[in-house]
Amino acid sequence: DMRMRLVTLTFVERCCTLAAVVSRQRISMSTPPSPSYEARLRNPASFIEEVNTQYEGLHRAFEEQFWGTKMALKDGSYTVDALTKAKGEMEAFLASKEKLAQTRGYLARSDLSEAERATLAIFERTFGCYIMESEAALALREKCTAIEGTLEDARNKMRLGAVLDGAFVELSSVGLRSKMRVDGSEATRKACWEGLRSIGEFVTANGFVELVRARNAMARELGYEDFYDYKVTQAEGFGKGALFGMLDTLEQGTRPLMEEARANLAAAKGEAALLAYNSAYMMAGSVTQKLDPYFPFEHAVEQWGRSFAALGISYEGASMRLDLLDRKGKYSNGFCHWPQPAWVKADGSFQPTVTHFTSLADPSAVGSGHTALTTLMHEAGHAAHFANIKMPSPLFSQERAPTSVAYAELQSMFLDSLVGDAAWRFQYARDREGSPLPFALHEEDVRAKHPYEVFSLRAMLAVPYFEKALYELPDGELSAAAIQALADEVETRIQGGPGGRPLLSVPHLLSDEASCYYHGYVLAEMAVHQTRAFFAARDGVIVDNPRVGPTLRDAYWRPGNSEPFLGLVERLTGKPLTGDSWVATLQQPVDELLEEERAAYAAAAKAANGAAAKAAVDLDMRVTLVDGDEVIADTTEEGDFLAACKKFEGHIRQRFPRAAAA
């Protein structure tokens, strides 16, 4: 039986408790004495307000710099040096031993309100994640930040592309991967894959080796096994050993599925289908082209808004800035950050979020509309989550430690999973004339992809296994060649052969915030399938179910990082987190799956209401669509969400006339 029970909540809670105790012990060894009796007499509300206000300002300054530099905005105030400075100031605040001592002094009081105690508890957890016990560790952290800034700046300016028909063509990493999925020429696909491989050569020659060494030195100075152990303990509350105890079970349990899928692909398409640059095309290249007309890029924003509104999702008065188009110099990965966290102030007023959200769409590329819509559903899922946190400090609603990576990714991955559902596709996958994606095409897509879904799981697993092995390399063995060889070895061991997305092209590896992060996607995907199973059992449907948004809001979103990820999943679904639902999906026979999908499609068609497709969309959010420094459309200026969507659509049609006419 391929199904497995990955981990019980009790086991992980024990790991969390142990990690918390160890973390507190590490901190307490050099924490200054508790504040004096007189200091304790100070009103705790004043201290809380002071910390909240100071953090909010430092957080905003860093995030504005992050956005400006990653988006390559023209304003000269956005520089790598300014970003490094802002990050250092924010982290210095979070690493204040004095504030931790004050926090503990207040926590010792017996006259705190429930809200004050909860807020001081998150202060203690957060400060504990950033305080470093030695000057050497602090110096190493500053060294890491400096190397990282220089490396990321170089990577953003890298001349990336592929040699096509004898000439070098500049393409982003997203553009290269898109061509690999849909281009009929094997030579072109291979050239694009080689272009992606060149990223690894570039980053290992431009500081990544030194960054790995410095990160490990910092983590070991703090008493951790290595940098991966440090990162996972800070974010999840349990160490590397506990994490890979879970992942090993999933890896071992799905290995036979991967081997069977690879054998079936080779039998159906030939051995060449297993080559890294051929697999995606051989599995679904022609289907991707057939799907393309039903995902017009210029309609993506409107369809995302309609879908979320139908789920009952509100953004609680937030503002969102969307930069969706690819361009030279722009950061090579989609992300969603919050320069303004949501929180409830001392006077009871609610501070809504400000969200910065980016992707790398090329409307002229086949499949760009589908990619854009999936990315919108994903990143806007993050935005909905963080917009709905209502806790008495911005530290409850920031995405860094102690916020669980898995907790954050669950929200976005659950919502982007809808794009593959037959019912969702009937309602929202429509061509430029408004005709829905036919079920026959959906069936073709499912038959092409479902037998090989395990490949996505294995590709996801490969990243944490690579980073684990990377940070376990002895310092004396660290070199550009060793890192590149290790990446190749892990791809072969975990994925069965070289991957279509070379591990060293994954941008998460470079950034401090995203490094040693990918395990969160794996744990989140487990929770996605378990959460989908819960809604299916409770309501029968997920797509356009107005109970979904409020349920997610109350069960997952409102508490922010005040509660552990595993506990939240168990509380909603009624079961400890396991991989059972995910593995069951992978094992489901394709004909059985299609029978369910056919029924869901028919039900959506029967329930279709023409008026609903024309109804106003109210997400309770201001949306500004930009392309770098250029403002394309703004819901405030245009009057409402749909008017802004129409202006965005017109901009895309004018700028990319061939794509819009396709």
C-alpha positions as CSV (number, residue, x, y, z in Angstrom):
1,D,0.0,0.0,0.0
2,M,1.6,3.2,-1.2
3,R,-0.3,5.4,1.3
4,M,1.6,6.5,4.3
5,R,1.1,8.4,7.5
6,L,3.9,10.9,7.4
7,V,3.8,12.3,10.9
8,T,1.5,12.6,13.9
9,L,0.9,16.0,15.5
10,T,2.1,14.6,18.8
11,F,5.5,13.7,17.4
12,V,6.0,17.1,15.8
13,E,4.7,18.9,18.9
14,R,7.4,17.1,20.9
15,C,10.0,18.3,18.4
16,C,8.6,21.8,18.5
17,T,8.7,21.9,22.3
18,L,12.2,20.6,22.4
19,A,13.3,23.1,19.8
20,A,11.7,25.9,21.7
21,V,13.4,24.8,24.9
22,V,16.8,24.6,23.2
23,S,16.2,28.0,21.5
24,R,15.4,29.6,24.8
25,Q,18.4,28.0,26.4
26,R,20.6,29.4,23.7
27,I,19.2,32.9,24.2
28,S,19.2,32.9,28.0
29,M,22.9,32.2,28.3
30,S,23.8,35.7,27.4
31,T,20.5,37.6,27.8
32,P,20.9,40.7,30.0
33,P,19.2,40.6,33.5
34,S,15.5,41.3,33.6
35,P,14.5,45.0,33.9
36,S,14.4,46.6,37.3
37,Y,11.2,46.7,39.4
38,E,10.8,50.3,38.5
39,A,10.9,49.5,34.8
40,R,8.3,46.8,35.2
41,L,5.9,49.3,36.6
42,R,5.9,51.0,33.2
43,N,2.6,50.5,31.4
44,P,3.0,47.4,29.2
45,A,0.7,49.0,26.6
46,S,3.3,51.7,26.1
47,F,6.1,49.2,25.5
48,I,3.9,47.2,23.1
49,E,3.0,50.3,21.2
50,E,6.6,51.4,21.0
51,V,7.8,48.1,19.6
52,N,4.9,47.8,17.1
53,T,5.4,51.3,15.8
54,Q,9.2,51.0,15.5
55,Y,9.0,47.6,13.8
56,E,6.3,48.8,11.4
57,G,8.5,51.6,10.2
58,L,11.6,49.5,9.8
59,H,9.7,46.8,8.0
60,R,8.2,49.3,5.6
61,A,11.6,50.8,4.8
62,F,13.1,47.4,4.0
63,E,10.2,46.3,1.9
64,E,10.1,49.5,-0.1
65,Q,13.8,49.0,-0.9
66,F,13.2,45.3,-1.7
67,W,10.5,46.2,-4.2
68,G,12.4,49.0,-5.8
69,T,15.6,47.0,-6.3
70,K,13.9,43.8,-7.4
71,M,11.7,45.6,-9.9
72,A,14.6,47.7,-11.2
73,L,12.7,51.0,-10.7
74,K,14.3,54.1,-12.0
75,D,14.3,56.1,-8.7
76,G,17.9,56.4,-7.7
77,S,17.1,55.9,-4.0
78,Y,16.6,52.2,-4.6
79,T,20.1,50.7,-4.4
80,V,21.7,47.5,-3.2
81,D,23.5,49.4,-0.5
82,A,20.3,51.0,0.7
83,L,18.6,47.6,0.7
84,T,21.4,46.1,2.7
85,K,21.3,49.0,5.2
86,A,17.5,48.8,5.6
87,K,17.6,45.1,6.1
88,G,20.4,45.5,8.6
89,E,18.5,48.1,10.6
90,M,15.3,45.9,10.7
91,E,17.3,42.8,11.8
92,A,19.2,44.8,14.4
93,F,15.9,45.8,15.9
94,L,14.6,42.2,15.9
95,A,17.9,41.1,17.4
96,S,17.7,43.4,20.4
97,K,18.6,41.6,23.6
98,E,17.4,44.6,25.6
99,K,13.9,44.3,24.1
100,L,13.8,40.6,24.7
101,A,14.7,41.2,28.4
102,Q,12.0,43.9,28.7
103,T,9.5,41.6,27.0
104,R,10.2,38.8,29.5
105,G,10.0,41.3,32.4
106,Y,6.5,42.2,31.3
107,L,5.5,38.6,30.7
108,A,6.4,37.9,34.4
109,R,3.6,40.2,35.5
110,S,0.2,38.8,36.5
111,D,-1.9,41.8,35.5
112,L,-1.7,41.5,31.8
113,S,-4.7,41.4,29.5
114,E,-5.1,38.4,27.2
115,A,-4.2,40.6,24.2
116,E,-1.1,42.0,25.9
117,R,0.1,38.5,26.9
118,A,-0.4,37.2,23.4
119,T,1.4,40.2,21.9
120,L,4.3,39.9,24.3
121,A,4.5,36.2,23.5
122,I,5.0,36.9,19.8
123,F,7.6,39.5,20.7
124,E,9.5,36.9,22.7
125,R,9.3,34.3,19.9
126,T,10.3,36.8,17.2
127,F,13.2,38.3,19.1
128,G,14.4,34.8,20.0
129,C,14.6,34.0,16.2
130,Y,17.0,36.9,15.5
131,I,19.1,37.3,18.6
132,M,22.7,36.1,18.1
133,E,24.8,35.1,21.0
134,S,28.2,36.3,19.7
135,E,29.8,39.2,18.0
136,A,31.3,36.7,15.6
137,A,27.8,35.5,14.5
138,L,26.6,39.1,14.0
139,A,29.7,39.9,11.9
140,L,29.0,36.7,9.8
141,R,25.4,37.7,9.3
142,E,26.5,41.1,8.0
143,K,28.9,39.3,5.7
144,C,26.2,37.1,4.4
145,T,23.9,40.1,3.7
146,A,26.7,41.8,1.8
147,I,27.6,38.8,-0.3
148,E,23.9,38.1,-1.0
149,G,23.2,41.6,-2.1
150,T,26.1,41.6,-4.5
151,L,25.2,38.2,-5.9
152,E,21.5,38.9,-6.4
153,D,22.4,42.2,-8.1
154,A,24.8,40.3,-10.5
155,R,22.2,37.7,-11.1
156,N,19.5,40.3,-12.0
157,K,21.9,41.8,-14.5
158,M,23.1,38.4,-16.0
159,R,22.8,38.2,-19.7
160,L,20.5,35.1,-19.8
161,G,19.1,33.4,-22.9
162,A,19.8,30.7,-25.5
163,V,21.5,30.3,-28.8
164,L,18.7,29.8,-31.3
165,D,19.3,29.4,-35.0
166,G,22.9,30.4,-34.5
167,A,22.2,33.7,-32.7
168,F,22.0,34.4,-29.0
169,V,18.4,35.4,-27.9
170,E,17.9,37.0,-24.5
171,L,15.2,35.3,-22.5
172,S,14.4,35.3,-18.8
173,S,14.4,32.0,-16.8
174,V,10.6,32.0,-17.2
175,G,10.9,32.5,-20.9
176,L,13.4,29.7,-21.3
177,R,11.1,27.3,-19.3
178,S,8.1,28.4,-21.3
179,K,9.8,27.6,-24.6
180,M,10.9,24.2,-23.3
181,R,7.3,23.3,-22.6
182,V,5.8,24.3,-26.0
183,D,8.5,24.6,-28.7
184,G,8.4,21.7,-31.2
185,S,12.1,21.8,-32.0
186,E,14.2,19.6,-29.8
187,A,17.3,21.7,-30.6
188,T,15.5,24.8,-29.3
189,R,14.3,23.0,-26.2
190,K,17.9,21.8,-25.5
191,A,19.3,25.3,-26.0
192,C,16.8,26.7,-23.5
193,W,17.7,24.0,-21.0
194,E,21.4,24.8,-21.5
195,G,20.5,28.5,-20.9
196,L,19.0,27.5,-17.6
197,R,22.0,25.4,-16.7
198,S,24.2,28.5,-17.3
199,I,22.6,30.1,-14.2
200,G,24.3,27.6,-12.0
201,E,27.7,28.3,-13.6
202,F,27.1,32.0,-13.1
203,V,26.0,32.0,-9.5
204,T,28.7,29.6,-8.3
205,A,31.3,31.9,-10.0
206,N,29.8,35.1,-8.5
207,G,29.7,34.5,-4.8
208,F,27.4,31.6,-4.1
209,V,30.3,29.4,-2.8
210,E,31.3,32.1,-0.4
211,L,27.7,32.7,0.7
212,V,27.2,29.0,1.5
213,R,30.4,29.0,3.6
214,A,29.5,32.2,5.5
215,R,25.9,31.0,6.1
216,N,27.2,27.8,7.6
217,A,29.8,29.6,9.7
218,M,27.1,31.9,11.2
219,A,24.7,29.0,12.0
220,R,27.5,26.9,13.6
221,E,28.6,29.9,15.7
222,L,25.0,29.9,17.0
223,G,25.1,26.3,17.9
224,Y,23.2,24.8,15.0
225,E,24.3,21.9,12.9
226,D,24.4,24.0,9.8
227,F,22.5,26.8,8.0
228,Y,19.6,24.5,7.0
229,D,19.1,23.4,10.6
230,Y,19.2,27.0,11.7
231,K,16.6,28.2,9.1
232,V,14.1,25.3,9.6
233,T,14.3,25.5,13.4
234,Q,13.6,29.3,13.3
235,A,10.7,29.1,10.8
236,E,9.0,25.8,11.7
237,G,10.0,25.2,15.4
238,F,11.5,21.8,14.8
239,G,15.0,20.9,13.4
240,K,16.4,19.5,10.2
241,G,16.3,15.9,11.6
242,A,12.5,16.1,12.3
243,L,11.8,17.7,8.9
244,F,13.6,15.1,6.9
245,G,12.1,12.4,8.9
246,M,8.8,13.5,7.3
247,L,10.3,14.1,3.9
248,D,12.1,10.8,3.8
249,T,8.8,9.0,4.3
250,L,7.3,10.8,1.4
251,E,10.4,10.4,-0.8
252,Q,10.6,6.6,-0.2
253,G,6.8,6.1,-0.5
254,T,6.5,7.9,-3.9
255,R,9.8,6.5,-5.4
256,P,8.0,3.5,-7.0
257,L,5.4,5.8,-8.4
258,M,8.1,7.9,-10.0
259,E,9.9,4.9,-11.4
260,E,6.7,3.5,-12.9
261,A,5.8,6.9,-14.4
262,R,9.2,7.2,-16.0
263,A,8.9,3.7,-17.5
264,N,5.4,4.5,-18.8
265,L,6.6,7.8,-20.4
266,A,9.5,6.1,-22.1
267,A,7.2,3.3,-23.4
268,A,4.6,5.8,-24.7
269,K,6.9,8.5,-26.1
270,G,10.3,6.9,-26.4
271,E,13.5,7.1,-24.3
272,A,14.1,10.6,-25.5
273,A,11.1,11.8,-23.6
274,L,13.1,11.3,-20.4
275,L,15.6,13.9,-21.4
276,A,15.4,17.0,-19.2
277,Y,14.5,19.3,-22.1
278,N,12.0,17.0,-23.6
279,S,9.8,15.7,-20.7
280,A,7.5,18.6,-20.2
281,Y,6.9,19.0,-24.0
282,M,6.4,15.3,-24.5
283,M,3.9,15.1,-21.7
284,A,1.8,18.0,-22.6
285,G,3.3,20.3,-25.2
286,S,0.5,20.0,-27.7
287,V,-2.1,20.1,-25.0
288,T,-0.6,23.3,-23.7
289,Q,-1.0,24.9,-27.1
290,K,-4.6,23.8,-27.3
291,L,-5.4,25.2,-23.9
292,D,-3.8,28.5,-24.7
293,P,-6.8,30.2,-26.3
294,Y,-8.9,29.6,-23.2
295,F,-6.4,31.5,-20.9
296,P,-6.0,34.8,-22.7
297,F,-3.4,36.8,-20.7
298,E,-5.3,40.1,-20.8
299,H,-8.3,38.5,-19.0
300,A,-6.2,36.9,-16.2
301,V,-6.7,39.7,-13.7
302,E,-10.5,39.8,-14.1
303,Q,-10.9,36.0,-13.9
304,W,-8.8,35.9,-10.7
305,G,-11.0,38.6,-9.2
306,R,-14.2,36.9,-10.1
307,S,-13.1,33.6,-8.8
308,F,-11.9,34.9,-5.4
309,A,-15.1,37.0,-5.1
310,A,-17.2,34.0,-5.7
311,L,-15.3,32.2,-2.9
312,G,-16.3,34.9,-0.5
313,I,-12.8,36.2,-0.1
314,S,-12.3,39.8,1.0
315,Y,-9.1,41.8,1.3
316,E,-10.3,43.9,4.3
317,G,-9.5,47.3,2.7
318,A,-6.0,46.4,1.5
319,S,-4.1,48.0,-1.4
320,M,-2.2,45.9,-3.9
321,R,0.4,46.8,-6.5
322,L,0.7,44.3,-9.3
323,D,3.7,44.2,-11.7
324,L,2.9,41.2,-13.9
325,L,5.0,41.7,-17.1
326,D,8.5,40.3,-17.7
327,R,11.2,42.8,-18.5
328,K,15.0,43.0,-18.5
329,G,16.6,43.5,-15.1
330,K,13.5,42.4,-13.2
331,Y,13.8,39.8,-10.4
332,S,13.5,36.3,-11.9
333,N,10.8,34.9,-9.6
334,G,7.2,35.9,-8.7
335,F,6.6,37.0,-5.2
336,C,4.2,38.7,-2.9
337,H,5.5,40.9,0.0
338,W,3.8,43.3,2.4
339,P,5.5,46.7,3.0
340,Q,2.5,47.4,5.3
341,P,1.5,44.5,7.5
342,A,-2.1,44.2,8.7
343,W,-2.7,44.6,12.4
344,V,-5.2,45.9,15.0
345,K,-3.9,49.0,16.7
346,A,-4.2,49.8,20.4
347,D,-7.2,52.1,19.8
348,G,-9.0,49.1,18.1
349,S,-8.6,50.5,14.6
350,F,-7.5,48.1,11.9
351,Q,-4.5,48.8,9.7
352,P,-5.0,47.1,6.3
353,T,-2.2,45.7,4.3
354,V,-0.3,47.2,1.4
355,T,0.8,44.4,-0.9
356,H,3.5,44.2,-3.6
357,F,3.0,41.4,-6.0
358,T,5.0,40.5,-9.1
359,S,5.2,37.8,-11.9
360,L,7.1,37.5,-15.1
361,A,4.6,37.1,-17.9
362,D,5.3,37.4,-21.6
363,P,1.8,37.7,-23.3
364,S,3.3,36.7,-26.6
365,A,4.4,33.3,-25.3
366,V,2.2,30.2,-25.6
367,G,0.9,29.3,-22.2
368,S,1.5,32.7,-20.7
369,G,-2.1,33.3,-19.8
370,H,-2.4,30.0,-18.0
371,T,0.9,30.7,-16.1
372,A,-0.3,34.3,-15.3
373,L,-3.6,33.1,-14.0
374,T,-2.1,30.4,-11.9
375,T,0.5,32.9,-10.5
376,L,-2.3,35.4,-9.7
377,M,-4.3,32.7,-7.9
378,H,-1.1,31.8,-5.9
379,E,0.3,35.1,-5.0
380,A,-3.2,36.7,-4.5
381,G,-3.8,33.8,-2.1
382,H,-0.8,34.9,-0.1
383,A,-2.2,38.4,-0.2
384,A,-5.7,37.3,1.0
385,H,-4.1,35.4,3.9
386,F,-2.0,38.3,5.1
387,A,-4.7,40.8,4.5
388,N,-7.0,38.9,6.9
389,I,-4.8,38.6,9.9
390,K,-6.3,40.6,12.8
391,M,-3.9,40.5,15.7
392,P,-2.6,43.3,17.9
393,S,0.9,43.6,16.4
394,P,2.4,43.7,12.9
395,L,4.8,40.9,14.1
396,F,1.8,38.5,13.8
397,S,1.5,39.3,10.1
398,Q,5.0,39.4,8.7
399,E,6.3,36.5,6.5
400,R,9.6,35.8,8.1
401,A,10.4,33.7,11.2
402,P,8.7,32.7,13.3
403,T,6.0,32.5,10.6
404,S,6.0,28.9,9.3
405,V,6.9,28.6,5.6
406,A,4.4,25.7,5.2
407,Y,1.7,27.8,6.8
408,A,2.2,30.7,4.4
409,E,2.4,28.5,1.3
410,L,-0.6,26.4,2.2
411,Q,-2.9,29.4,1.6
412,S,-1.6,30.2,-1.8
413,M,-1.2,26.7,-3.1
414,F,-4.7,25.7,-2.0
415,L,-6.1,28.6,-4.1
416,D,-4.0,28.0,-7.2
417,S,-4.9,24.4,-7.2
418,L,-8.4,25.4,-8.4
419,V,-7.0,26.3,-11.9
420,G,-6.8,22.6,-12.7
421,D,-10.4,21.7,-11.6
422,A,-13.0,21.0,-14.3
423,A,-15.6,23.1,-12.6
424,W,-13.2,26.1,-12.3
425,R,-12.2,25.7,-16.0
426,F,-15.8,25.8,-17.1
427,Q,-16.5,29.0,-15.3
428,Y,-13.2,30.9,-15.8
429,A,-11.1,29.3,-18.6
430,R,-12.8,31.1,-21.6
431,D,-11.6,32.2,-24.9
432,R,-11.8,35.7,-26.2
433,E,-15.4,35.1,-27.5
434,G,-16.5,33.9,-24.0
435,S,-16.7,30.2,-24.8
436,P,-15.8,27.8,-22.0
437,L,-12.9,25.3,-22.3
438,P,-14.6,22.1,-23.6
439,F,-14.6,19.1,-21.4
440,A,-13.0,17.0,-24.1
441,L,-9.9,19.3,-24.0
442,H,-9.8,19.1,-20.2
443,E,-10.0,15.3,-20.5
444,E,-7.1,15.4,-22.9
445,D,-5.1,17.5,-20.5
446,V,-5.8,15.2,-17.6
447,R,-4.9,12.1,-19.6
448,A,-1.6,13.7,-20.6
449,K,-0.6,14.9,-17.2
450,H,-2.2,13.0,-14.4
451,P,-0.1,9.8,-14.8
452,Y,3.0,11.9,-14.4
453,E,1.9,14.2,-11.6
454,V,4.4,12.5,-9.3
455,F,7.2,14.2,-11.3
456,S,6.1,17.5,-9.8
457,L,6.2,16.1,-6.3
458,R,9.7,14.7,-6.9
459,A,10.9,18.0,-8.4
460,M,9.6,19.8,-5.4
461,L,11.4,17.4,-3.1
462,A,14.7,17.8,-4.9
463,V,15.2,21.4,-3.8
464,P,15.2,20.7,0.0
465,Y,17.3,17.5,-0.5
466,F,19.8,19.6,-2.5
467,E,20.0,22.4,0.0
468,K,20.4,19.9,2.9
469,A,23.3,18.2,1.1
470,L,24.7,21.6,0.1
471,Y,25.0,22.9,3.6
472,E,26.3,19.5,4.8
473,L,29.3,19.8,2.5
474,P,32.5,20.2,4.5
475,D,34.1,23.6,4.0
476,G,37.2,22.1,2.5
477,E,35.0,20.5,-0.3
478,L,33.1,23.6,-1.1
479,S,33.8,24.8,-4.7
480,A,31.9,25.8,-7.8
481,A,32.5,22.4,-9.4
482,A,31.5,20.5,-6.2
483,I,28.2,22.4,-5.9
484,Q,27.3,21.9,-9.6
485,A,28.2,18.2,-9.3
486,L,26.1,17.9,-6.2
487,A,23.1,19.5,-7.9
488,D,23.3,17.0,-10.8
489,E,23.6,14.1,-8.3
490,V,20.5,15.1,-6.3
491,E,18.5,15.6,-9.5
492,T,19.3,12.1,-10.6
493,R,18.7,10.5,-7.2
494,I,15.4,12.3,-6.5
495,Q,14.0,12.9,-9.9
496,G,15.4,9.9,-11.8
497,G,17.5,12.1,-14.1
498,P,18.5,15.7,-14.8
499,G,15.6,18.0,-14.1
500,G,13.9,20.4,-16.5
501,R,14.4,23.1,-14.0
502,P,18.1,22.8,-13.0
503,L,18.4,23.1,-9.2
504,L,20.9,25.9,-9.4
505,S,18.5,27.9,-11.5
506,V,16.0,28.0,-8.5
507,P,16.1,31.7,-7.3
508,H,15.2,30.7,-3.7
509,L,18.7,29.5,-3.1
510,L,20.2,33.0,-3.3
511,S,17.9,35.0,-1.1
512,D,18.1,34.8,2.7
513,E,14.4,35.0,3.0
514,A,13.8,32.1,0.6
515,S,16.8,29.9,1.1
516,C,16.1,26.6,2.9
517,Y,12.4,27.4,2.2
518,Y,11.3,24.8,-0.3
519,H,10.4,22.1,2.2
520,G,7.5,24.5,3.1
521,Y,6.0,23.8,-0.4
522,V,6.1,20.1,0.3
523,L,4.5,20.3,3.7
524,A,2.0,22.8,2.3
525,E,1.1,20.6,-0.6
526,M,0.3,17.8,1.8
527,A,-2.0,20.2,3.6
528,V,-3.6,21.4,0.4
529,H,-4.8,17.9,-0.5
530,Q,-6.0,17.4,3.1
531,T,-7.8,20.7,3.1
532,R,-9.4,20.0,-0.3
533,A,-10.6,16.6,1.0
534,F,-12.1,18.4,4.0
535,F,-14.1,20.9,1.8
536,A,-15.2,18.1,-0.6
537,A,-16.5,16.1,2.3
538,R,-18.2,19.0,4.1
539,D,-19.6,20.9,1.1
540,G,-19.3,18.7,-1.9
541,V,-17.8,21.5,-4.0
542,I,-14.9,24.0,-3.7
543,V,-15.2,26.2,-6.8
544,D,-17.4,29.2,-6.4
545,N,-18.4,28.0,-2.9
546,P,-18.9,31.2,-0.9
547,R,-18.3,29.3,2.4
548,V,-14.6,28.6,1.4
549,G,-13.3,32.1,1.9
550,P,-14.8,32.7,5.4
551,T,-13.8,29.2,6.5
552,L,-10.2,29.8,5.5
553,R,-10.3,33.3,7.0
554,D,-11.5,32.0,10.4
555,A,-9.5,28.8,10.6
556,Y,-6.2,29.7,8.9
557,W,-5.9,33.4,8.4
558,R,-7.1,35.4,11.4
559,P,-4.5,34.0,13.9
560,G,-1.5,34.9,11.8
561,N,1.7,33.2,13.2
562,S,0.2,33.0,16.8
563,E,-0.6,29.3,16.3
564,P,1.4,26.4,14.9
565,F,0.8,25.3,11.3
566,L,0.3,21.7,12.2
567,G,-2.3,22.6,14.8
568,L,-4.2,24.8,12.5
569,V,-4.4,22.1,9.8
570,E,-5.6,19.5,12.4
571,R,-8.2,21.9,13.8
572,L,-9.8,22.6,10.4
573,T,-9.6,19.1,8.9
574,G,-10.0,17.1,12.1
575,K,-6.9,15.0,11.4
576,P,-3.1,15.4,11.9
577,L,-1.2,16.3,8.8
578,T,-0.3,13.4,6.7
579,G,0.5,12.7,3.0
580,D,-2.4,10.3,2.6
581,S,-4.6,12.6,0.6
582,W,-1.8,13.6,-1.7
583,V,-0.7,10.1,-2.4
584,A,-4.3,9.0,-2.9
585,T,-4.6,11.6,-5.6
586,L,-1.4,10.4,-7.3
587,Q,-2.7,6.8,-7.2
588,Q,-6.2,7.5,-8.5
589,P,-6.8,5.8,-11.8
590,V,-7.2,8.4,-14.6
591,D,-10.6,7.1,-15.7
592,E,-12.0,7.3,-12.1
593,L,-10.7,10.9,-11.8
594,L,-12.2,11.8,-15.1
595,E,-15.6,10.5,-14.1
596,E,-15.5,12.8,-11.1
597,E,-14.3,15.7,-13.2
598,R,-17.0,15.1,-15.8
599,A,-19.7,15.3,-13.1
600,A,-18.2,18.5,-11.6
601,Y,-18.0,20.1,-15.1
602,A,-21.7,19.2,-15.8
603,A,-22.8,20.6,-12.4
604,A,-21.0,23.8,-13.1
605,A,-22.5,24.1,-16.5
606,K,-26.0,23.4,-15.1
607,A,-25.6,26.0,-12.3
608,A,-24.1,28.6,-14.7
609,N,-25.8,32.0,-14.5
610,G,-25.2,34.5,-17.2
611,A,-25.8,37.4,-14.9
612,A,-23.0,36.2,-12.5
613,A,-20.4,36.6,-15.2
614,K,-21.4,40.3,-15.6
615,A,-21.8,41.0,-11.8
616,A,-19.6,43.6,-10.1
617,V,-16.5,42.3,-8.3
618,D,-15.9,43.6,-4.8
619,L,-12.7,42.4,-3.2
620,D,-12.6,45.3,-0.8
621,M,-9.2,46.3,-2.1
622,R,-7.5,49.0,-4.2
623,V,-5.6,47.4,-7.1
624,T,-2.9,49.2,-9.1
625,L,-1.6,47.5,-12.2
626,V,1.9,48.7,-13.1
627,D,4.8,47.8,-15.4
628,G,7.9,49.0,-13.5
629,D,7.5,52.7,-13.1
630,E,4.5,53.0,-15.4
631,V,1.0,52.8,-13.9
632,I,-1.3,50.9,-16.3
633,A,-4.6,51.0,-14.4
634,D,-5.8,51.8,-10.9
635,T,-9.2,50.8,-9.4
636,T,-9.5,54.1,-7.6
637,E,-8.8,56.1,-10.7
638,E,-11.0,53.9,-13.0
639,G,-13.9,53.7,-10.6
640,D,-13.9,50.0,-9.8
641,F,-12.1,46.6,-10.3
642,L,-13.7,45.7,-13.6
643,A,-13.0,49.1,-15.1
644,A,-9.4,48.8,-14.2
645,C,-9.4,45.3,-15.7
646,K,-10.7,46.6,-19.0
647,K,-8.0,49.3,-19.1
648,F,-5.4,46.7,-18.4
649,E,-6.9,44.5,-21.1
650,G,-6.7,47.4,-23.6
651,H,-3.1,48.1,-22.6
652,I,-2.1,44.5,-23.3
653,R,-4.0,44.4,-26.6
654,Q,-2.2,47.5,-27.8
655,R,1.2,46.5,-26.6
656,F,1.0,42.9,-27.7
657,P,-1.4,43.0,-30.6
658,R,-0.3,39.6,-32.1
659,A,-0.9,37.8,-28.8
660,A,-4.2,39.4,-28.2
661,A,-5.4,38.5,-31.7
662,A,-4.3,34.9,-31.5
